[in-house]
Amino acid sequence: MAKNEHTSPKAGKAASKVLRDGRTGKDSKTAAGSALSQRPDKKKK
């Protein structure tokens, strides 16, 4: 993956929902965690 490629905000929100939902399977949570790990760091104020 190139340095400038990141998960979009919309995909990040969807991945967050998957991780918070107790009904999702292990594979789904693994994919969601991977997507969130590719999100850019939050900028400090």
C-alpha positions in Angstrom: 0.0 0.0 0.0 1.3 3.4 -0.9 1.8 6.1 1.7 -1.0 8.3 0.5 -3.7 5.6 0.5 -6.0 5.7 3.4 -9.5 4.3 4.3 -12.2 6.9 3.5 -14.1 8.4 6.4 -17.3 6.7 5.2 -15.6 3.3 5.3 -14.0 4.1 8.6 -17.5 4.7 10.1 -18.8 1.5 8.7 -15.8 -0.4 10.1 -16.4 1.2 13.5 -20.0 0.0 13.5 -18.9 -3.5 12.7 -16.5 -3.6 15.6 -19.1 -2.2 18.0 -21.8 -4.7 16.9 -21.8 -7.8 19.0 -23.5 -9.9 16.3 -20.7 -9.7 13.7 -18.3 -12.6 13.1 -14.5 -12.8 13.7 -13.6 -12.4 10.0 -15.8 -9.2 9.7 -14.1 -7.8 12.8 -10.7 -8.6 11.4 -11.4 -6.8 8.2 -12.9 -3.8 10.0 -9.9 -3.6 12.3 -7.6 -3.6 9.3 -9.6 -0.8 7.7 -9.4 1.3 10.8 -5.7 0.8 11.2 -5.2 2.4 7.7 -7.1 5.6 8.8 -4.9 8.7 9.0 -4.0 9.8 12.5 -6.3 12.4 14.1 -4.8 15.9 14.1 -4.2 17.4 17.5 -5.9 20.7 18.2 
